[in-house]
Amino acid sequence: MSLSYLNILKKSWDGFKRNPVLILPLFVGLALFIGFLLVVGLEVLVFIIIFSKSVLSDPMSVLTSTKGILLIVFFSMTDLVFVWMISSYIKAMQIGMYLDVTKNQKTTSEAMFKYGKRFFKVYFKYQLAKFVMFIVPILVLASVVYLCYLASKILAIIIGVLALLLLLGYITFIGFGLFFIEPMIVTERKGLVALLKQSVDYSMKNLGHVIITGGIIIIITMCVGLIMYVIKVPVSFFIKILEMAGSVGPIVFLYGLGFLLEIIMGIVNVVLGIVLGLFVFNAYFAKKKR
């Protein structure tokens, strides 16, 4: 018996309606992001204090100095780790709550923090592994193309095109291979390497299921994006017309309407992201039951 993806999608929507608490991790993420911005501001302040004598008079000399470059690299790497930690903590919360909703139809704010703590470490490792899996091939292929360029521009173009095709194929493979890894993270008590291998094996054995599930997500995302774009375009168009005409009152009204639309679109995107996240979990477990 084939899966009814429409029923799975409906179940995901119903799961969100019963559990609006699923939005809470995003508010936690917002609070952590504000804290991150404060850290960035502190880094800028430290940078200014260290180079107080020349940062205003000759900023380029600071940015090109060895000390300045090292400090920028250090702060950048620190910020990257902070971003990984924040996103990993939020995703750990979300996927734990998705499991609750998928299995038990209900989740709570208390469970949110419990899952954030439980799955943070493995998800952080997963984020790091993904970064390495993407950055290493890019650096290797870029180095090969550069070496070819030193030998021949024509050869560099040919190898560059082949490298780009190879990279696209590799990214597609990784995308398919890790498509259902999040449900596995919260259900399988395995190390990261074993999880990555299991995810790829599962996707290769259930490629049609991965393609259909991913295709539905892409189609829904594109349709919602298109609808929001169609709604937004007339407002932007009339604002430009009224600006040319110099009509202040209607412009203020339309700017307010545009701002309201942005808020609504943001809410729609948040809800859509949660529903599609539940859809991935429901699709995975529906297939596993068969």
Helices and strands as residue ranges (DSSP letters): H 5-18, G 20-23, H 24-50, H 59-64, H 66-104, H 109-151, H 153-177, H 181-187, H 192-205, H 207-245, H 248-289
